[in-house]
Every structure is written in C-alpha cells, then in structure tokens.
Amino acid sequence: MNTETQKLILNAKEAAEYLGIAKNTLAKLLNSGEIKFVRVDRRILITIEALNKWLQGESK
C-alpha cells in the first residue's frame, strides 16, 4: 500500500505537472472550457477527476 495520500485537488502548476504539459497549455485548456476548474480568489483549483476525464476524452 502506498503510504502517501494522493491529493484530490491540484493547483494549476501541479495539474500541469500531472498532465505533463506546460502551464500555458493548461491555461488554454481551462479558458476553452475543456477542463473544469474552480477559482478561489486568485487561485485556480482543479480536481484529479476533471483531469482524468479530460485524459480519457470525456470532458466538455
């Protein structure tokens, strides 16, 4: 069993790293609505579920 707990919500930098893409590319995906996110003040928060749905082609 993995001793580390996996985060369920990532910030933009973490999400880009998770997907293996540049932050600018992630910003384009967020702005186009391809990946759902929540903005809290100036922070962008993205669920792992939203990222996995996009990877599987289920978003939008």
C-alpha beads as a LAMMPS data file, in Angstrom:
LAMMPS data file: protein, C-alpha beads

60 atoms
59 bonds

1 atom types
1 bond types

-500.0 500.0 xlo xhi
-500.0 500.0 ylo yhi
-500.0 500.0 zlo zhi

Masses

1 110.0

Atoms # bond

1 1 1 0.000 0.000 0.000
2 1 1 1.226 3.473 -0.826
3 1 1 1.958 5.474 2.324
4 1 1 1.494 8.822 0.584
5 1 1 -2.019 10.192 0.320
6 1 1 -2.962 11.360 -3.135
7 1 1 -4.310 14.884 -3.387
8 1 1 -7.805 15.190 -4.829
9 1 1 -7.454 18.853 -5.809
10 1 1 -4.434 20.391 -7.509
11 1 1 -3.372 23.942 -8.256
12 1 1 -2.523 24.932 -11.839
13 1 1 1.185 24.153 -11.528
14 1 1 0.511 20.720 -10.029
15 1 1 -2.155 19.972 -12.642
16 1 1 0.201 20.840 -15.497
17 1 1 2.854 18.566 -13.980
18 1 1 0.260 15.792 -13.518
19 1 1 -0.678 16.023 -17.205
20 1 1 2.908 16.510 -18.377
21 1 1 2.098 19.744 -20.198
22 1 1 3.205 23.368 -19.934
23 1 1 1.253 25.788 -17.734
24 1 1 0.419 27.869 -20.838
25 1 1 -1.140 24.824 -22.488
26 1 1 -3.144 24.112 -19.353
27 1 1 -4.326 27.738 -19.289
28 1 1 -5.633 27.366 -22.859
29 1 1 -7.499 24.183 -21.906
30 1 1 -9.027 25.881 -18.873
31 1 1 -10.013 29.022 -20.785
32 1 1 -11.632 26.973 -23.564
33 1 1 -13.680 25.031 -21.017
34 1 1 -12.107 21.682 -21.924
35 1 1 -11.101 21.131 -18.293
36 1 1 -13.405 22.255 -15.492
37 1 1 -11.918 24.219 -12.609
38 1 1 -12.839 26.415 -9.683
39 1 1 -11.340 29.812 -8.958
40 1 1 -10.872 30.733 -5.297
41 1 1 -9.723 34.337 -5.155
42 1 1 -6.718 34.255 -7.496
43 1 1 -6.082 30.521 -7.186
44 1 1 -7.183 28.001 -9.791
45 1 1 -8.107 24.606 -8.368
46 1 1 -8.663 21.512 -10.485
47 1 1 -9.840 18.108 -9.340
48 1 1 -7.966 14.950 -10.268
49 1 1 -11.318 13.663 -11.548
50 1 1 -11.583 16.559 -14.050
51 1 1 -8.039 15.920 -15.264
52 1 1 -8.644 12.196 -15.667
53 1 1 -11.889 12.840 -17.564
54 1 1 -10.013 15.110 -19.964
55 1 1 -7.293 12.482 -20.418
56 1 1 -9.967 9.913 -21.256
57 1 1 -11.687 12.286 -23.676
58 1 1 -14.836 12.604 -21.577
59 1 1 -14.740 16.342 -20.874
60 1 1 -16.890 19.135 -22.371

Bonds

1 1 1 2
2 1 2 3
3 1 3 4
4 1 4 5
5 1 5 6
6 1 6 7
7 1 7 8
8 1 8 9
9 1 9 10
10 1 10 11
11 1 11 12
12 1 12 13
13 1 13 14
14 1 14 15
15 1 15 16
16 1 16 17
17 1 17 18
18 1 18 19
19 1 19 20
20 1 20 21
21 1 21 22
22 1 22 23
23 1 23 24
24 1 24 25
25 1 25 26
26 1 26 27
27 1 27 28
28 1 28 29
29 1 29 30
30 1 30 31
31 1 31 32
32 1 32 33
33 1 33 34
34 1 34 35
35 1 35 36
36 1 36 37
37 1 37 38
38 1 38 39
39 1 39 40
40 1 40 41
41 1 41 42
42 1 42 43
43 1 43 44
44 1 44 45
45 1 45 46
46 1 46 47
47 1 47 48
48 1 48 49
49 1 49 50
50 1 50 51
51 1 51 52
52 1 52 53
53 1 53 54
54 1 54 55
55 1 55 56
56 1 56 57
57 1 57 58
58 1 58 59
59 1 59 60
